[in-house]
Amino acid sequence: MTLQQMEYIVAVYRLRHFAKAAEQCGVTQPTLSSMIQKLEDELGLRIFDRTAQPVAPTPAGRLVVEQAWRVLVRANKIKDIVAEAKRSVRGVFKVGILPTIAPYLLPRFFPRLLADHPETDIRVAEMKTEAIKQALARGEIDAAIVADVDGLDHFDMTELYFEQFVAYVAKGDALSAAASVRSADLADSFLWLLDEGHCFRDQIVKFCGLKDGQTSKNVYSLGSIETFMRMVEGGRGTTFIPELALDQLSEAQRRLVRPFALPIPTRRIVLLTTRTFVREAMRSLLADYVRAAVPPRMLSMNNTEQRV
């Protein structure tokens, strides 16, 4: 049994597809299938039920894969220890990031980081908070850029910046006449809200004391911030956007922005890692580039803001 074979069975387990697993592992499907077959012959059991669609592990195979996963995490930790001893930022480094952060933050720092450090191999995936927590625990990603919310106490957090929420209001909507938006003003408004599971939505709902976003859900489910902005621009309702999105708006779009009345709801953005994380050089590099990419005002909270 080799680490390579363990990598292959974990990939098939995760993707439930031999061809996709082979592509992820950088080998041909026949090579991956042959190596897994050899492992099954060595163990004297079938790890996967190949007749199932999608491919599924057998009951005993699931236990084998879960143990192999633990071994791979520990083996990769050895590589991380060696890299950190050399203060190296080489090698693959996988980062998860919230969909409500990625389109506004990544363009600010990621291209420059890659240009300044071509030796790095940073790979980014957009994921919701719950998926990020699972991926960190399983060693599927090394770190994540998330909003600080409840349920992250067993992870380490590196503070990056603080970001205000702003309202995006359709022209002619009752709220458009106001200079700022109060929570009480939203009670009878048509709101475009993200699905449950997006912490951006949950934070807004909690801060404003909203019951839910059922009205907009009935009209359009599984939306994104960008989609809901187009709905508002089309003349209906109100949605909410993060502060960093403002720099990407046109003059016409900026006229639809309304700040919150004091105190302004503000989220804390952090770099999340496990308690056993050792690649401090890479963590520092990533954090430094993110902080340098946001306005200095956003590096700390002021007395007009309220954490959500």
C-alpha positions as CSV (number, residue, x, y, z in Angstrom):
1,M,0.0,0.0,0.0
2,T,1.4,3.4,-1.0
3,L,0.6,7.0,-0.4
4,Q,-0.1,7.4,-4.1
5,Q,-2.7,4.6,-4.0
6,M,-4.3,6.3,-0.9
7,E,-4.4,9.6,-2.8
8,Y,-6.2,7.8,-5.7
9,I,-8.9,6.1,-3.6
10,V,-9.6,9.4,-1.7
11,A,-10.0,11.2,-4.9
12,V,-12.5,8.7,-6.2
13,Y,-14.3,8.8,-2.9
14,R,-14.6,12.5,-3.0
15,L,-15.5,12.9,-6.7
16,R,-17.5,9.7,-7.1
17,H,-16.0,9.4,-10.6
18,F,-12.9,7.6,-11.9
19,A,-12.2,9.9,-14.8
20,K,-12.5,13.1,-12.7
21,A,-10.4,11.6,-10.0
22,A,-7.7,10.7,-12.5
23,E,-7.8,14.3,-13.9
24,Q,-7.4,15.7,-10.4
25,C,-4.5,13.4,-9.6
26,G,-2.7,14.2,-12.9
27,V,-2.8,10.6,-14.3
28,T,-4.7,8.7,-16.9
29,Q,-7.8,6.9,-15.9
30,P,-6.3,3.4,-16.8
31,T,-3.3,4.2,-14.5
32,L,-5.6,5.2,-11.6
33,S,-7.9,2.3,-12.1
34,S,-5.0,-0.2,-12.3
35,M,-3.4,1.2,-9.1
36,I,-6.7,1.0,-7.2
37,Q,-7.2,-2.6,-8.5
38,K,-3.8,-3.6,-7.2
39,L,-4.6,-2.1,-3.8
40,E,-7.9,-4.0,-3.7
41,D,-6.1,-7.3,-4.7
42,E,-3.6,-6.6,-1.9
43,L,-6.3,-6.1,0.7
44,G,-8.5,-8.8,-0.6
45,L,-11.6,-6.6,-0.8
46,R,-13.4,-4.3,-3.1
47,I,-13.1,-0.7,-2.1
48,F,-15.6,0.7,-4.6
49,D,-18.8,-0.6,-6.1
50,R,-18.2,0.1,-9.7
51,T,-21.7,-0.8,-10.7
52,A,-23.2,2.1,-8.7
53,Q,-23.8,5.4,-10.4
54,P,-22.1,7.5,-9.2
55,V,-19.3,5.3,-8.0
56,A,-19.7,4.5,-4.3
57,P,-17.5,2.8,-1.7
58,T,-18.4,-0.6,-0.2
59,P,-19.1,-0.6,3.5
60,A,-15.6,-1.9,4.2
61,G,-14.2,0.3,1.5
62,R,-15.5,3.4,3.2
63,L,-13.6,2.5,6.4
64,V,-10.4,2.0,4.3
65,V,-10.8,5.4,2.6
66,E,-11.4,7.2,5.8
67,Q,-8.3,5.8,7.3
68,A,-6.3,6.5,4.2
69,W,-7.6,10.1,4.4
70,R,-6.2,10.4,7.9
71,V,-2.8,9.0,6.8
72,L,-2.6,11.5,3.9
73,V,-3.3,14.4,6.2
74,R,-0.5,13.4,8.5
75,A,1.9,12.7,5.6
76,N,1.2,16.2,4.2
77,K,1.8,17.6,7.6
78,I,5.4,16.3,7.4
79,K,5.9,18.2,4.1
80,D,4.4,21.3,5.7
81,I,6.9,21.1,8.6
82,V,9.8,20.8,6.2
83,A,8.6,23.7,4.2
84,E,8.1,25.9,7.3
85,A,11.6,25.0,8.5
86,K,12.9,26.5,5.3
87,R,10.5,29.4,5.5
88,S,9.4,28.3,2.0
89,V,6.3,29.4,0.2
90,R,6.8,26.8,-2.5
91,G,4.4,24.0,-3.1
92,V,0.7,23.7,-3.4
93,F,-1.3,25.8,-1.0
94,K,-5.1,25.5,-1.2
95,V,-7.3,28.3,0.0
96,G,-11.1,28.4,0.4
97,I,-13.0,31.7,0.2
98,L,-16.6,32.8,0.6
99,P,-18.5,33.6,-2.5
100,T,-19.5,36.9,-0.9
101,I,-15.8,37.9,-0.5
102,A,-14.1,36.4,-3.6
103,P,-15.2,38.7,-6.4
104,Y,-14.4,41.8,-4.5
105,L,-11.2,40.9,-2.7
106,L,-9.3,38.5,-5.0
107,P,-8.8,41.0,-7.9
108,R,-7.2,43.4,-5.4
109,F,-4.4,41.2,-4.3
110,F,-4.2,37.8,-6.0
111,P,-2.7,38.8,-9.4
112,R,0.0,40.8,-7.6
113,L,0.8,38.0,-5.2
114,L,1.3,35.6,-8.1
115,A,3.4,38.1,-10.0
116,D,5.6,38.8,-7.0
117,H,5.9,35.2,-6.0
118,P,5.9,33.0,-9.1
119,E,7.3,30.1,-7.0
120,T,4.0,29.8,-5.1
121,D,1.2,27.5,-6.3
122,I,-1.9,28.9,-4.6
123,R,-5.2,27.3,-5.6
124,V,-8.4,29.0,-4.7
125,A,-11.9,27.6,-4.4
126,E,-15.2,29.4,-3.5
127,M,-17.0,27.6,-0.7
128,K,-19.7,28.3,1.9
129,T,-18.7,28.4,5.6
130,E,-19.9,24.9,6.5
131,A,-18.1,23.4,3.5
132,I,-14.9,25.3,4.4
133,K,-15.0,24.0,8.0
134,Q,-15.3,20.4,6.7
135,A,-12.6,20.9,4.1
136,L,-10.2,22.3,6.7
137,A,-10.8,19.4,9.1
138,R,-10.2,16.9,6.3
139,G,-7.1,18.6,5.0
140,E,-8.7,19.3,1.6
141,I,-7.7,23.0,2.0
142,D,-4.9,24.6,4.0
143,A,-6.6,27.9,4.9
144,A,-9.7,30.0,4.2
145,I,-10.8,33.6,4.0
146,V,-14.1,33.9,5.8
147,A,-16.3,36.1,7.9
148,D,-15.9,35.6,11.6
149,V,-19.1,34.0,12.7
150,D,-20.3,31.7,15.5
151,G,-19.0,28.1,15.3
152,L,-15.3,28.8,14.5
153,D,-13.9,28.6,18.0
154,H,-11.9,25.4,17.3
155,F,-10.0,27.1,14.5
156,D,-7.2,29.7,14.6
157,M,-8.1,33.1,13.1
158,T,-5.7,35.7,11.7
159,E,-7.5,39.1,11.5
160,L,-7.5,40.6,8.0
161,Y,-9.9,43.6,7.8
162,F,-13.4,44.9,8.8
163,E,-16.1,45.4,6.1
164,Q,-19.3,47.4,6.3
165,F,-22.6,46.3,4.7
166,V,-24.4,48.7,2.5
167,A,-27.9,48.7,1.0
168,Y,-28.5,48.7,-2.7
169,V,-31.9,50.2,-3.4
170,A,-34.0,50.3,-6.6
171,K,-34.7,53.7,-8.1
172,G,-38.2,54.8,-7.0
173,D,-38.3,52.4,-4.1
174,A,-39.5,54.0,-0.8
175,L,-36.1,53.5,0.7
176,S,-34.4,55.4,-2.1
177,A,-35.6,58.7,-0.8
178,A,-33.7,58.2,2.5
179,A,-30.1,59.3,3.0
180,S,-29.5,56.2,5.1
181,V,-31.3,53.0,5.9
182,R,-32.5,52.0,9.3
183,S,-33.2,48.4,10.3
184,A,-36.8,49.4,11.0
185,D,-37.2,50.7,7.5
186,L,-36.7,47.2,6.1
187,A,-39.6,45.5,7.7
188,D,-42.0,46.1,4.9
189,S,-39.5,46.2,2.0
190,F,-39.1,43.7,-0.8
191,L,-35.6,42.2,0.0
192,W,-33.4,40.1,-2.3
193,L,-31.6,37.9,0.2
194,L,-29.1,35.1,-0.3
195,D,-30.0,31.5,0.6
196,E,-29.6,30.2,4.1
197,G,-26.1,28.9,4.6
198,H,-24.5,32.2,3.4
199,C,-23.2,33.9,6.5
200,F,-23.6,37.2,4.7
201,R,-27.3,36.7,4.6
202,D,-27.5,35.4,8.2
203,Q,-25.6,38.4,9.5
204,I,-27.9,40.8,7.8
205,V,-31.0,39.0,9.0
206,K,-29.8,38.9,12.5
207,F,-28.7,42.5,12.7
208,C,-31.8,43.9,11.1
209,G,-34.2,41.6,13.0
210,L,-35.7,40.3,9.7
211,K,-37.9,37.2,9.8
212,D,-36.8,35.8,6.5
213,G,-36.4,36.5,2.8
214,Q,-39.4,34.3,1.8
215,T,-40.8,36.9,-0.6
216,S,-37.7,37.1,-2.7
217,K,-37.2,33.4,-2.4
218,N,-40.6,32.8,-4.0
219,V,-39.5,34.9,-6.9
220,Y,-35.9,33.9,-7.3
221,S,-34.1,31.2,-5.3
222,L,-30.4,30.3,-5.3
223,G,-29.4,33.9,-6.3
224,S,-26.0,35.6,-5.9
225,I,-25.2,39.2,-4.9
226,E,-24.5,40.1,-8.5
227,T,-27.8,38.6,-9.7
228,F,-29.7,40.5,-7.0
229,M,-27.9,43.7,-7.9
230,R,-29.2,43.3,-11.5
231,M,-32.7,42.8,-10.1
232,V,-32.5,46.0,-8.1
233,E,-31.1,47.9,-11.2
234,G,-34.1,46.5,-13.1
235,G,-36.3,48.5,-10.7
236,R,-37.4,46.2,-7.9
237,G,-36.5,45.9,-4.2
238,T,-33.4,46.2,-2.1
239,T,-30.4,44.0,-1.6
240,F,-27.2,44.3,0.4
241,I,-23.6,44.4,-0.8
242,P,-20.2,44.3,0.9
243,E,-18.1,47.5,1.1
244,L,-15.3,46.3,-1.2
245,A,-17.9,46.0,-4.0
246,L,-18.3,49.8,-4.1
247,D,-15.1,50.3,-6.0
248,Q,-16.5,48.1,-8.9
249,L,-19.6,50.2,-9.3
250,S,-20.3,52.7,-12.1
251,E,-21.6,56.2,-11.3
252,A,-25.1,55.1,-12.1
253,Q,-24.8,52.1,-9.8
254,R,-23.4,54.3,-7.0
255,R,-26.6,56.3,-7.0
256,L,-28.4,53.2,-5.8
257,V,-26.2,52.8,-2.8
258,R,-27.5,53.8,0.6
259,P,-25.4,53.5,3.8
260,F,-26.9,52.1,7.0
261,A,-27.7,54.5,9.8
262,L,-25.5,54.3,12.8
263,P,-24.4,51.8,14.1
264,I,-23.3,50.4,10.7
265,P,-23.3,46.6,10.5
266,T,-19.8,45.4,9.9
267,R,-18.2,42.0,9.4
268,R,-14.8,40.9,10.5
269,I,-12.8,39.1,7.8
270,V,-10.3,36.5,8.9
271,L,-7.8,33.9,7.6
272,L,-9.0,30.6,9.1
273,T,-6.6,27.7,9.7
274,T,-6.6,24.6,11.9
275,R,-5.0,24.6,15.3
276,T,-2.3,22.2,14.0
277,F,-1.4,24.5,11.0
278,V,2.4,25.0,10.7
279,R,3.0,27.0,7.5
280,E,3.4,30.3,9.2
281,A,5.5,31.8,6.3
282,M,2.6,31.2,3.9
283,R,0.0,32.4,6.3
284,S,1.9,35.7,6.9
285,L,2.5,36.2,3.1
286,L,-1.2,35.8,2.3
287,A,-2.3,38.0,5.2
288,D,0.1,40.7,4.4
289,Y,-1.0,40.9,0.7
290,V,-4.7,41.0,1.7
291,R,-4.2,43.8,4.3
292,A,-2.1,45.8,1.8
293,A,-4.9,45.5,-0.8
294,V,-7.7,47.0,1.3
295,P,-8.1,50.7,2.3
296,P,-6.2,51.4,5.6
297,R,-9.5,52.5,7.2
298,M,-10.7,48.9,7.0
299,L,-7.9,47.4,9.1
300,S,-9.7,48.4,12.3
301,M,-13.2,49.2,13.5
302,N,-14.4,52.6,14.5
303,N,-17.1,53.7,16.9
304,T,-19.7,54.1,14.2
305,E,-19.6,50.4,13.4
306,Q,-21.1,47.3,15.0
307,R,-19.8,43.8,14.6
308,V,-22.3,41.3,13.2
